[in-house]
Amino acid sequence: MKDLYANNRDLVQFLVKLAMLCGFYFYWFAPNVWHLPLISTFYGHFIHYTLFTLIESSVWMLNALGYGAEVVNMREIDLYDTVFNIHIRNWCLGVDMMFSFTALIIAFPGSWKDRFWFIPLGLIGIQLINVARIVGLCLSMILVKNADFVDHHDAFNILAVLFIFLMFTRWVRRNFKYRKSS
């Protein structure tokens, strides 16, 4: 057992860090964040900014494609010439995917200087995938008059997980390259 740990120390440390971060977030932080006075304020700002960029970017993209839309009540997209409105809820923001990506990058060895640009790059990528999802959902409602023909949550999750996997693979390769050279 001692040799198994010694031979796989980096992997075991990575998995333990990842499990601790995910346990902290999913089992304590996410259910309790709104009851933490100072932290809930900062988290609320993050949620608001994520919602704002998601909904405004989606409306901008729809208008750029020639389909009229506007933001209503900061949470709804009013699609012109339809009876449908898209209501964006907190669980539509992809925050759990953003945390999962961040936890992978923090748990795996690497330079903190690199993390400070790599993590925001990944979060922007996840947000762009989410914008594409909302725009696709709106287009399906406009063009097909039915948003149920594809489960947009599953489509987003699959694309986001694939993106996270590719970004994490890039992170691992980048840091193994630096480890070998140092």
Backbone as ProteinMPNN parsed JSONL, in Angstrom:
{"seq_chain_A": "MKDLYANNRDLVQFLVKLAMLCGFYFYWFAPNVWHLPLISTFYGHFIHYTLFTLIESSVWMLNALGYGAEVVNMREIDLYDTVFNIHIRNWCLGVDMMFSFTALIIAFPGSWKDRFWFIPLGLIGIQLINVARIVGLCLSMILVKNADFVDHHDAFNILAVLFIFLMFTRWVRRNFKYRKSS", "coords_chain_A": {"N_chain_A": [[0.824, -1.188, 0.0], [1.965, 1.209, 0.75], [3.865, 1.547, -1.26], [2.178, 1.805, -3.433], [0.948, 4.275, -2.916], [3.25, 5.891, -2.928], [4.118, 5.621, -5.557], [2.049, 6.806, -6.916], [1.609, 9.337, -5.905], [1.149, 12.05, -6.752], [-1.224, 11.783, -8.255], [-3.0, 10.804, -6.295], [-2.965, 12.955, -4.473], [-4.064, 14.946, -6.124], [-6.669, 13.875, -6.57], [-7.66, 13.832, -3.934], [-7.622, 16.581, -3.269], [-9.426, 17.517, -5.214], [-11.75, 16.111, -4.475], [-12.172, 17.23, -1.943], [-12.625, 19.954, -2.591], [-14.922, 19.732, -4.241], [-16.687, 18.473, -2.466], [-16.865, 20.451, -0.485], [-18.078, 22.547, -2.011], [-20.486, 21.427, -3.261], [-21.805, 20.113, -1.159], [-21.791, 21.774, 1.064], [-21.324, 24.644, 0.56], [-22.99, 25.471, -1.746], [-25.684, 24.765, -0.865], [-25.853, 26.437, 1.393], [-25.035, 29.037, 0.886], [-26.641, 31.361, 0.628], [-27.241, 32.02, 3.19], [-25.084, 33.11, 4.361], [-23.835, 36.023, 5.412], [-21.789, 38.055, 4.369], [-20.481, 36.62, 2.327], [-22.634, 35.768, 0.748], [-23.375, 38.139, -0.427], [-21.232, 38.773, -2.191], [-21.34, 36.46, -3.778], [-23.908, 36.756, -4.76], [-23.519, 39.015, -6.368], [-21.842, 37.861, -8.284], [-23.595, 35.951, -9.402], [-25.555, 37.682, -10.402], [-24.045, 39.141, -12.312], [-23.296, 37.05, -14.014], [-25.831, 36.21, -14.918], [-26.676, 38.621, -16.141], [-24.754, 38.97, -18.227], [-25.251, 36.637, -19.673], [-27.98, 36.839, -20.49], [-28.104, 39.352, -21.795], [-26.146, 39.046, -23.801], [-27.273, 36.941, -25.242], [-29.651, 38.098, -26.202], [-28.539, 40.139, -27.733], [-27.232, 38.582, -29.683], [-29.416, 37.271, -30.881], [-30.779, 39.493, -31.971], [-28.778, 40.358, -33.722], [-28.833, 38.27, -35.518], [-31.175, 38.796, -36.754], [-33.599, 38.314, -35.551], [-36.07, 39.588, -33.592], [-35.742, 40.554, -30.236], [-35.934, 41.195, -26.714], [-34.823, 42.159, -23.431], [-36.677, 41.494, -20.544], [-37.673, 42.375, -17.336], [-35.17, 41.656, -16.303], [-34.76, 38.899, -16.247], [-36.057, 37.586, -18.232], [-36.42, 36.771, -21.684], [-37.989, 38.354, -24.183], [-39.418, 37.247, -27.013], [-39.966, 38.603, -30.055], [-42.873, 38.575, -32.147], [-43.777, 36.104, -31.309], [-45.529, 34.018, -28.965], [-44.084, 33.278, -26.9], [-41.93, 33.549, -24.067], [-38.668, 33.468, -22.765], [-37.611, 32.346, -19.735], [-35.028, 32.865, -17.542], [-33.489, 31.071, -15.09], [-31.691, 30.713, -11.935], [-30.414, 28.182, -11.931], [-29.947, 27.822, -14.568], [-27.654, 29.056, -15.268], [-25.185, 27.808, -15.366], [-23.357, 27.697, -13.295], [-22.51, 25.594, -11.639], [-21.065, 24.071, -13.467], [-19.056, 25.895, -14.034], [-17.831, 26.013, -11.535], [-16.936, 23.354, -11.345], [-15.016, 23.215, -13.399], [-13.195, 25.145, -12.431], [-12.43, 23.942, -10.004], [-11.104, 21.633, -10.934], [-8.854, 22.792, -12.181], [-7.66, 24.158, -10.046], [-7.096, 22.023, -8.306], [-5.246, 20.466, -9.691], [-1.713, 20.271, -10.104], [0.189, 23.219, -10.786], [1.216, 26.481, -11.939], [0.282, 29.354, -10.078], [0.162, 31.794, -11.287], [-0.397, 31.128, -13.939], [-2.892, 29.981, -13.55], [-4.454, 32.217, -13.009], [-5.044, 33.369, -15.465], [-5.939, 31.247, -16.966], [-8.207, 30.089, -15.728], [-10.239, 32.197, -15.857], [-10.412, 32.255, -18.676], [-11.512, 29.716, -19.238], [-13.974, 29.988, -17.885], [-15.183, 32.004, -19.364], [-15.424, 30.632, -21.778], [-17.282, 28.615, -21.044], [-19.454, 30.248, -20.49], [-19.934, 31.292, -23.049], [-20.752, 28.968, -24.373], [-23.117, 28.579, -23.013], [-24.534, 30.868, -23.801], [-24.841, 30.238, -26.496], [-26.521, 28.055, -26.162], [-28.884, 29.257, -25.091], [-29.559, 30.973, -27.195], [-29.96, 29.051, -29.195], [-32.154, 27.696, -28.073], [-34.058, 29.775, -28.132], [-34.202, 30.19, -30.911], [-35.227, 27.725, -31.686], [-37.753, 27.926, -30.627], [-38.755, 30.071, -32.06], [-38.513, 29.306, -34.795], [-39.368, 26.607, -35.012], [-41.44, 26.5, -33.325], [-41.507, 25.011, -31.042], [-39.924, 24.038, -28.213], [-39.354, 21.679, -27.054], [-38.257, 19.634, -28.537], [-35.601, 19.156, -28.254], [-33.583, 18.601, -25.434], [-32.47, 21.221, -23.857], [-30.95, 21.579, -21.55], [-29.549, 19.16, -21.247], [-28.111, 19.216, -23.647], [-26.511, 21.502, -23.231], [-25.071, 20.631, -20.943], [-23.632, 18.42, -21.976], [-22.032, 19.653, -23.977], [-20.659, 21.524, -22.37], [-19.291, 19.845, -20.554], [-17.65, 18.459, -22.34], [-16.124, 20.64, -23.305], [-14.897, 21.411, -20.857], [-13.419, 19.086, -20.358], [-11.631, 19.157, -22.565], [-10.29, 21.581, -22.057], [-9.174, 20.993, -19.529], [-7.514, 18.877, -20.247], [-5.714, 20.28, -21.82], [-4.619, 21.915, -19.824], [-3.354, 19.973, -18.201], [-1.454, 18.878, -20.005], [0.062, 21.184, -20.498], [1.153, 21.679, -17.957], [2.553, 19.318, -17.393], [4.505, 19.518, -19.317], [5.937, 21.754, -18.392], [6.822, 20.751, -15.946], [8.572, 18.704, -16.726], [10.574, 20.186, -17.938], [11.599, 21.631, -15.85]], "CA_chain_A": [[0.0, 0.0, 0.0], [2.872, 2.341, 0.82], [4.448, 1.705, -2.598], [1.113, 2.283, -4.318], [0.841, 5.722, -2.699], [4.503, 6.534, -3.352], [4.177, 5.622, -7.026], [0.936, 7.601, -7.457], [1.393, 10.418, -4.954], [0.551, 13.21, -7.408], [-2.606, 11.454, -8.598], [-3.778, 10.722, -5.054], [-3.124, 14.32, -3.958], [-5.022, 15.623, -6.998], [-8.014, 13.358, -6.306], [-8.073, 14.265, -2.599], [-7.934, 18.013, -3.369], [-10.645, 17.652, -6.005], [-12.869, 15.633, -3.647], [-12.411, 18.217, -0.889], [-13.234, 21.134, -3.2], [-16.29, 19.397, -4.674], [-17.479, 18.251, -1.251], [-17.125, 21.769, 0.092], [-19.008, 23.318, -2.827], [-21.789, 20.812, -3.511], [-22.496, 19.666, 0.047], [-21.914, 22.814, 2.067], [-21.425, 26.013, 0.064], [-24.176, 25.715, -2.587], [-26.941, 24.809, -0.1], [-25.84, 27.395, 2.498], [-24.44, 30.327, 0.523], [-27.543, 32.504, 0.81], [-27.355, 32.292, 4.623], [-23.795, 33.649, 4.811], [-24.024, 37.446, 5.118], [-20.845, 38.722, 3.474], [-20.23, 35.772, 1.157], [-23.819, 35.766, -0.122], [-23.371, 39.387, -1.182], [-20.303, 38.604, -3.31], [-21.888, 35.412, -4.634], [-25.05, 37.374, -5.43], [-22.975, 39.847, -7.448], [-21.369, 36.946, -9.325], [-24.786, 35.403, -10.052], [-26.165, 38.768, -11.172], [-23.206, 39.427, -13.474], [-23.409, 35.903, -14.923], [-27.156, 36.323, -15.527], [-26.693, 39.798, -16.999], [-23.997, 38.715, -19.466], [-25.929, 35.579, -20.422], [-29.231, 37.288, -21.108], [-27.823, 40.449, -22.724], [-25.43, 38.487, -24.956], [-28.229, 36.151, -26.021], [-30.532, 39.034, -26.906], [-27.722, 40.787, -28.763], [-27.012, 37.607, -30.753], [-30.695, 37.097, -31.585], [-31.006, 40.698, -32.777], [-27.787, 40.354, -34.807], [-29.29, 37.271, -36.495], [-32.383, 39.301, -37.399], [-34.8, 37.933, -34.805], [-36.281, 40.595, -32.562], [-35.859, 40.099, -28.849], [-35.504, 42.173, -25.726], [-34.793, 41.694, -22.05], [-37.792, 41.954, -19.723], [-37.537, 42.028, -15.914], [-33.81, 41.159, -16.05], [-34.7, 37.444, -16.231], [-36.816, 37.026, -19.342], [-36.194, 37.224, -23.048], [-39.232, 38.455, -24.94], [-39.192, 36.982, -28.437], [-40.986, 39.292, -30.852], [-43.649, 37.759, -33.09], [-44.134, 34.799, -30.741], [-46.221, 34.121, -27.68], [-43.155, 32.699, -25.934], [-40.86, 34.254, -23.376], [-37.699, 32.563, -22.149], [-37.308, 32.766, -18.371], [-33.727, 32.337, -17.124], [-33.413, 30.86, -13.646], [-30.304, 30.584, -11.455], [-29.811, 26.907, -12.315], [-29.649, 27.878, -16.005], [-26.472, 29.879, -15.472], [-23.982, 26.995, -15.541], [-22.418, 27.979, -12.211], [-21.912, 24.333, -11.203], [-20.048, 23.724, -14.467], [-17.945, 26.829, -13.823], [-17.105, 25.567, -10.346], [-16.251, 22.093, -11.636], [-13.813, 23.563, -14.161], [-12.269, 25.839, -11.53], [-11.907, 22.962, -9.049], [-10.118, 20.803, -11.631], [-7.633, 23.561, -12.415], [-7.031, 24.426, -8.751], [-6.618, 20.776, -7.707], [-4.101, 19.91, -10.432], [-0.523, 21.117, -9.927], [0.499, 24.215, -11.802], [1.56, 27.807, -11.451], [-0.869, 30.211, -9.781], [0.152, 32.851, -12.301], [-1.121, 30.561, -15.086], [-4.301, 29.789, -13.171], [-5.157, 33.5, -13.025], [-5.566, 33.664, -16.807], [-6.556, 30.05, -17.538], [-9.547, 29.911, -15.161], [-11.2, 33.096, -16.518], [-10.59, 31.821, -20.061], [-12.466, 28.614, -19.2], [-15.291, 30.487, -17.48], [-15.735, 32.7, -20.536], [-15.825, 29.589, -22.724], [-18.528, 28.006, -20.558], [-20.51, 31.249, -20.67], [-20.254, 31.353, -24.481], [-21.544, 27.769, -24.676], [-24.441, 28.826, -22.456], [-25.192, 31.832, -24.693], [-25.253, 29.467, -27.682], [-27.679, 27.246, -25.769], [-30.068, 30.11, -24.974], [-29.899, 31.407, -28.55], [-30.532, 27.875, -29.862], [-33.49, 27.484, -27.523], [-34.923, 30.821, -28.683], [-34.417, 29.923, -32.336], [-36.14, 26.586, -31.83], [-39.105, 28.402, -30.328], [-39.172, 30.956, -33.141], [-38.583, 28.632, -36.089], [-40.085, 25.333, -34.949], [-42.56, 26.727, -32.402], [-41.483, 23.948, -30.055], [-38.608, 23.94, -27.593], [-39.234, 20.376, -26.409], [-37.683, 18.603, -29.386], [-34.259, 18.872, -27.742], [-33.439, 19.023, -24.043], [-31.373, 22.189, -23.889], [-30.072, 21.374, -20.395], [-28.634, 18.066, -21.581], [-27.205, 19.683, -24.704], [-25.525, 22.371, -22.587], [-24.204, 19.832, -20.08], [-22.716, 17.631, -22.808], [-21.044, 20.56, -24.578], [-19.824, 22.102, -21.313], [-18.392, 18.805, -20.055], [-16.653, 18.25, -23.393], [-15.238, 21.8, -23.25], [-14.107, 21.303, -19.631], [-12.455, 18.008, -20.581], [-10.584, 19.634, -23.48], [-9.498, 22.594, -21.349], [-8.392, 20.324, -18.493], [-6.453, 18.152, -20.955], [-4.728, 21.316, -22.189], [-3.952, 22.296, -18.58], [-2.474, 18.869, -17.795], [-0.313, 18.845, -20.938], [0.88, 22.382, -20.265], [1.887, 21.561, -16.697], [3.528, 18.234, -17.494], [5.605, 20.05, -20.118], [6.733, 22.603, -17.512], [7.459, 19.911, -14.925], [9.694, 17.987, -17.326], [11.642, 21.113, -18.257], [12.205, 22.202, -14.635]], "C_chain_A": [[0.874, 1.261, 0.0], [3.497, 2.612, -0.546], [3.418, 2.239, -3.58], [0.941, 3.792, -4.167], [2.085, 6.441, -3.211], [4.583, 6.634, -4.871], [3.113, 6.524, -7.648], [0.612, 8.798, -6.574], [0.693, 11.629, -5.583], [-0.916, 12.973, -7.747], [-3.484, 11.427, -7.355], [-4.001, 12.121, -4.477], [-4.129, 15.105, -4.794], [-6.442, 15.179, -6.679], [-8.53, 13.789, -4.935], [-8.447, 15.745, -2.62], [-9.25, 18.23, -4.112], [-11.87, 17.22, -5.199], [-13.195, 16.634, -2.543], [-13.086, 19.462, -1.452], [-14.682, 20.866, -3.602], [-17.2, 19.147, -3.475], [-17.848, 19.562, -0.595], [-18.197, 22.5, -0.706], [-20.404, 22.698, -2.867], [-22.544, 20.448, -2.23], [-22.619, 20.734, 1.123], [-22.185, 24.192, 1.462], [-22.715, 26.267, -0.708], [-25.485, 25.707, -1.788], [-27.002, 25.941, 0.937], [-25.43, 28.813, 2.12], [-25.352, 31.512, 0.807], [-27.752, 32.851, 2.278], [-26.065, 32.875, 5.202], [-23.728, 35.131, 4.445], [-23.057, 38.061, 4.108], [-20.634, 37.921, 2.187], [-21.419, 35.788, 0.211], [-23.893, 37.044, -0.947], [-22.46, 39.271, -2.403], [-20.806, 37.556, -4.295], [-23.09, 35.946, -5.409], [-24.608, 38.267, -6.578], [-22.49, 38.982, -8.602], [-22.555, 36.376, -10.11], [-25.437, 36.474, -10.927], [-25.36, 39.061, -12.442], [-23.291, 38.293, -14.503], [-24.748, 35.935, -15.65], [-27.198, 37.465, -16.529], [-25.951, 39.532, -18.315], [-24.667, 37.642, -20.311], [-27.134, 36.121, -21.173], [-28.978, 38.405, -22.122], [-27.09, 39.955, -23.975], [-26.366, 37.686, -25.853], [-29.157, 37.045, -26.832], [-29.766, 39.746, -28.015], [-27.531, 39.864, -29.969], [-28.301, 37.388, -31.556], [-30.991, 38.295, -32.481], [-30.025, 40.775, -33.941], [-28.171, 39.359, -35.898], [-30.587, 37.688, -37.188], [-33.682, 38.903, -36.728], [-34.955, 38.907, -33.65], [-36.456, 39.983, -31.192], [-35.426, 41.23, -27.936], [-35.565, 41.55, -24.346], [-35.966, 42.32, -21.3], [-37.536, 41.476, -18.298], [-36.187, 41.411, -15.553], [-33.696, 39.631, -16.028], [-35.403, 36.809, -17.421], [-36.379, 37.627, -20.663], [-37.538, 37.193, -23.746], [-38.891, 38.287, -26.414], [-40.319, 37.644, -29.215], [-41.653, 38.302, -31.803], [-43.889, 36.339, -32.605], [-44.905, 35.052, -29.454], [-45.307, 33.633, -26.555], [-42.24, 33.751, -25.318], [-39.941, 33.192, -22.785], [-37.375, 33.123, -20.771], [-36.015, 32.071, -17.939], [-33.715, 32.253, -15.594], [-31.949, 30.681, -13.229], [-29.656, 29.27, -11.887], [-29.549, 26.815, -13.813], [-28.314, 28.558, -16.287], [-25.18, 29.086, -15.671], [-22.948, 27.204, -14.45], [-21.761, 26.692, -11.706], [-20.836, 23.862, -12.183], [-18.82, 24.622, -14.303], [-17.133, 26.421, -12.603], [-16.32, 24.297, -10.64], [-14.956, 22.335, -12.407], [-12.766, 24.197, -13.241], [-11.636, 24.863, -10.546], [-10.868, 22.06, -9.703], [-8.788, 21.539, -11.792], [-6.911, 23.857, -11.101], [-6.416, 23.154, -8.171], [-5.382, 20.224, -8.405], [-2.896, 20.836, -10.274], [-0.308, 22.062, -11.105], [0.778, 25.551, -11.15], [0.296, 28.622, -11.204], [-0.969, 31.342, -10.78], [-0.604, 32.369, -13.547], [-2.597, 30.349, -14.781], [-5.096, 31.092, -13.296], [-5.605, 33.927, -14.417], [-6.311, 32.458, -17.378], [-7.984, 29.855, -17.019], [-10.542, 30.891, -15.789], [-11.442, 32.729, -17.986], [-11.61, 30.678, -20.139], [-13.87, 29.061, -18.837], [-15.961, 31.241, -18.622], [-16.203, 31.689, -21.576], [-17.132, 28.922, -22.326], [-19.69, 28.974, -20.746], [-20.903, 31.359, -22.148], [-21.067, 30.132, -24.927], [-22.976, 27.968, -24.176], [-25.217, 29.836, -23.297], [-25.691, 31.107, -25.939], [-26.476, 28.609, -27.365], [-28.952, 28.087, -25.723], [-30.509, 30.592, -26.351], [-30.527, 30.245, -29.322], [-31.94, 27.571, -29.378], [-34.472, 28.507, -28.084], [-35.219, 30.57, -30.157], [-35.343, 28.734, -32.547], [-37.577, 27.001, -31.537], [-39.639, 29.288, -31.456], [-39.435, 30.169, -34.424], [-39.455, 27.382, -36.08], [-41.346, 25.446, -34.097], [-42.648, 25.653, -31.324], [-40.073, 23.844, -29.5], [-38.38, 22.563, -26.972], [-38.556, 19.318, -27.276], [-36.235, 18.289, -29.015], [-34.192, 19.388, -26.305], [-32.218, 19.934, -23.952], [-30.449, 22.063, -22.684], [-29.074, 20.261, -20.678], [-27.639, 18.48, -22.65], [-26.12, 20.58, -24.114], [-24.554, 21.559, -21.753], [-23.194, 19.026, -20.892], [-21.633, 18.522, -23.405], [-20.12, 21.156, -23.524], [-18.846, 21.073, -20.762], [-17.301, 18.509, -21.088], [-15.643, 19.405, -23.396], [-14.33, 21.734, -22.022], [-13.051, 20.217, -19.78], [-11.306, 18.474, -21.474], [-9.691, 20.678, -22.806], [-8.632, 21.958, -20.26], [-7.245, 19.531, -19.117], [-5.334, 19.112, -21.346], [-3.926, 21.745, -20.955], [-2.95, 21.235, -18.139], [-1.247, 18.82, -18.7], [0.624, 20.018, -20.695], [1.732, 22.218, -19.006], [2.829, 20.377, -16.66], [4.738, 18.688, -18.3], [6.526, 20.897, -19.236], [7.453, 21.784, -16.441], [8.674, 19.198, -15.483], [10.87, 18.933, -17.585], [12.296, 21.697, -17.001], [12.896, 21.19, -13.767]], "O_chain_A": [[0.559, 2.247, -0.665], [3.642, 3.767, -0.948], [3.748, 3.035, -4.46], [0.805, 4.509, -5.159], [1.979, 7.485, -3.856], [5.068, 7.633, -5.405], [3.264, 6.96, -8.789], [-0.54, 9.224, -6.505], [-0.251, 12.169, -5.006], [-1.754, 13.853, -7.55], [-4.59, 11.968, -7.362], [-5.107, 12.439, -4.039], [-4.951, 15.842, -4.251], [-7.331, 16.017, -6.532], [-9.717, 14.083, -4.789], [-9.47, 16.132, -2.056], [-10.085, 19.03, -3.69], [-12.906, 17.884, -5.235], [-14.366, 16.863, -2.24], [-14.029, 19.974, -0.847], [-15.565, 21.681, -3.333], [-18.357, 19.565, -3.475], [-18.994, 19.77, -0.197], [-19.141, 23.025, -0.116], [-21.389, 23.361, -2.545], [-23.775, 20.468, -2.208], [-23.465, 20.617, 2.01], [-23.172, 24.837, 1.814], [-23.464, 27.182, -0.366], [-26.329, 26.574, -2.015], [-28.095, 26.361, 1.319], [-25.477, 29.707, 2.965], [-24.866, 32.575, 1.194], [-28.375, 33.867, 2.587], [-25.974, 33.105, 6.408], [-23.578, 35.459, 3.268], [-23.502, 38.548, 3.068], [-20.611, 38.485, 1.093], [-21.237, 35.818, -1.006], [-24.423, 37.028, -2.057], [-22.856, 39.622, -3.515], [-20.709, 37.742, -5.508], [-23.267, 35.623, -6.583], [-25.236, 38.283, -7.637], [-22.699, 39.322, -9.767], [-22.522, 36.325, -11.339], [-25.824, 36.2, -12.063], [-25.933, 39.211, -13.521], [-23.351, 38.54, -15.707], [-24.802, 35.715, -16.86], [-27.698, 37.3, -17.642], [-26.465, 39.836, -19.391], [-24.653, 37.727, -21.539], [-27.281, 35.88, -22.371], [-29.577, 38.404, -23.198], [-27.385, 40.402, -25.084], [-26.264, 37.747, -27.078], [-29.418, 36.782, -28.006], [-30.289, 39.933, -29.113], [-27.649, 40.29, -31.118], [-28.261, 37.328, -32.785], [-31.41, 38.125, -33.626], [-30.395, 41.21, -35.032], [-27.869, 39.577, -37.072], [-31.047, 37.009, -38.106], [-34.759, 39.133, -37.279], [-34.056, 39.031, -32.818], [-37.211, 39.029, -31.005], [-34.654, 42.106, -28.326], [-36.256, 40.557, -24.117], [-36.216, 43.521, -21.407], [-37.22, 40.307, -18.079], [-36.099, 40.693, -14.557], [-32.599, 39.119, -15.804], [-35.339, 35.591, -17.589], [-36.023, 38.802, -20.759], [-38.154, 36.136, -23.884], [-38.159, 39.095, -26.987], [-41.486, 37.289, -29.054], [-41.047, 37.31, -32.206], [-44.177, 35.455, -33.412], [-44.923, 36.166, -28.93], [-45.716, 33.582, -25.395], [-41.837, 34.711, -25.973], [-40.402, 32.136, -22.355], [-36.912, 34.258, -20.656], [-35.921, 30.844, -17.966], [-33.909, 33.254, -14.905], [-31.075, 30.517, -14.08], [-28.461, 29.248, -12.181], [-28.984, 25.826, -14.28], [-27.891, 28.624, -17.441], [-24.177, 29.652, -16.107], [-21.77, 26.914, -14.659], [-20.575, 26.698, -11.378], [-19.813, 23.316, -11.77], [-17.685, 24.16, -14.421], [-15.903, 26.471, -12.621], [-15.165, 24.173, -10.231], [-13.926, 21.733, -12.106], [-11.593, 23.823, -13.273], [-10.437, 24.943, -10.279], [-9.849, 21.752, -9.085], [-7.724, 20.965, -11.562], [-5.682, 23.812, -11.049], [-5.325, 23.203, -7.602], [-4.553, 19.576, -7.765], [-3.047, 22.058, -10.308], [-0.59, 21.732, -12.257], [0.592, 25.719, -9.945], [-0.641, 28.594, -12.003], [-2.068, 31.802, -11.089], [-1.367, 33.131, -14.14], [-3.45, 30.518, -15.653], [-6.276, 31.069, -13.647], [-6.481, 34.784, -14.531], [-7.221, 32.626, -18.189], [-8.875, 29.494, -17.788], [-11.609, 30.458, -16.222], [-12.558, 32.877, -18.482], [-12.475, 30.68, -21.015], [-14.847, 28.576, -19.407], [-17.171, 31.128, -18.82], [-17.257, 31.866, -22.186], [-17.995, 28.689, -23.172], [-20.789, 28.563, -21.121], [-22.085, 31.505, -22.46], [-21.963, 30.251, -25.762], [-23.932, 27.57, -24.841], [-26.423, 29.683, -23.49], [-26.816, 31.326, -26.387], [-27.364, 28.454, -28.203], [-29.985, 27.68, -26.255], [-31.704, 30.616, -26.644], [-31.518, 30.435, -30.027], [-32.817, 27.229, -30.172], [-35.587, 28.155, -28.467], [-36.358, 30.72, -30.599], [-36.15, 28.729, -33.477], [-38.512, 26.476, -32.142], [-40.83, 29.258, -31.767], [-40.47, 30.353, -35.065], [-40.194, 27.128, -37.031], [-42.216, 24.576, -34.15], [-43.715, 25.41, -30.761], [-39.128, 23.589, -30.248], [-37.309, 22.312, -26.419], [-38.302, 18.212, -26.801], [-35.703, 17.257, -29.425], [-34.683, 20.476, -26.001], [-31.079, 19.469, -23.968], [-29.271, 22.407, -22.783], [-27.887, 20.4, -20.384], [-26.459, 18.137, -22.573], [-24.944, 20.44, -24.452], [-23.343, 21.766, -21.836], [-22.02, 18.96, -20.526], [-20.45, 18.186, -23.347], [-18.919, 21.282, -23.759], [-17.682, 21.399, -20.526], [-16.14, 18.328, -20.721], [-14.438, 19.169, -23.48], [-13.128, 21.973, -22.129], [-11.907, 20.409, -19.369], [-10.141, 18.215, -21.174], [-8.472, 20.654, -22.972], [-7.476, 22.346, -20.088], [-6.136, 19.513, -18.583], [-4.153, 18.79, -21.218], [-2.709, 21.917, -21.027], [-1.828, 21.558, -17.75], [-0.121, 18.731, -18.211], [1.844, 19.853, -20.688], [2.908, 22.582, -19.002], [3.831, 20.428, -15.947], [5.866, 18.293, -18.006], [7.748, 20.777, -19.318], [8.585, 22.105, -16.077], [9.697, 19.09, -14.807], [12.028, 18.532, -17.465], [13.417, 22.202, -17.066], [13.442, 21.544, -12.722]]}, "name": "protein", "num_of_chains": 1, "seq": "MKDLYANNRDLVQFLVKLAMLCGFYFYWFAPNVWHLPLISTFYGHFIHYTLFTLIESSVWMLNALGYGAEVVNMREIDLYDTVFNIHIRNWCLGVDMMFSFTALIIAFPGSWKDRFWFIPLGLIGIQLINVARIVGLCLSMILVKNADFVDHHDAFNILAVLFIFLMFTRWVRRNFKYRKSS"}
